[in-house]
Amino acid sequence: MRKALAKQNGIRKKFSGVFARIGKKTNFKGYSEETILLNSITDLETNIHVTDHIWFSFTKGFQNAGLKEGKEGVVIEFEARVKEYKKGYVNKGLNINESRIDWKLSNPTKIVIKK
């Protein structure tokens, strides 16, 4: 759980992270979609480490900032909103609900690569 983020639910803030790699996932329509992994996420306002990693969709904002394979280790600054979401396994047919609440960063904007 990302308890440092839980206290800031709904707030838009500035964060930094270290670019690790580009990956892929299958979106809800079944198509392949590129993603981006950032490590060591820090709240720049308080300088507190909020989570060890976070995945984002590889949007135009990241592409326009100049991110691509081979740039691992560069620091990225961005603004994002802290949001709550449910994660875990649910099977209604077998009456299994192992979901729990966690927090994520969503809608990253003002993405800048720091040299």
C-alpha positions, 0 to 999 in steps of 0.5 A, a space after each residue: 500500500 502507498 500510505 504516503 499517497 493515501 493522505 493526499 487523495 484527490 490532490 494534484 502535485 509535482 513528482 519525480 521518478 527515474 525512468 526504468 523501461 518501456 513495457 506493454 499491456 493489453 488494454 480493456 479492448 484487447 489491444 496491445 498498449 505501450 506502458 512506461 515504468 518509473 522507479 523511486 517516485 518522490 513528492 517534490 513539494 515535501 521531498 518524501 519518497 511515496 512509492 518504489 515504482 509506478 506504471 503509466 500508459 506511454 502517452 504523447 506527453 512522455 513521447 514529446 518529452 523525448 523518452 524512448 528505449 535506451 534512456 534508462 536512468 534519467 530523472 523525469 519530473 511531472 505533475 499528476 493527481 493522486 487517485 484511489 483504486 481497487 486492486 486484487 482478485 475478484 470472482 463473483 461466481 465463487 464468491 471470492 473477493 480479495 480486493 483492497 484499496 490502493 492509490 495511484 498517480 493519474 493524468 501525468 502532465 508537464 512532463 520534463 526530462 531532467 539532465 
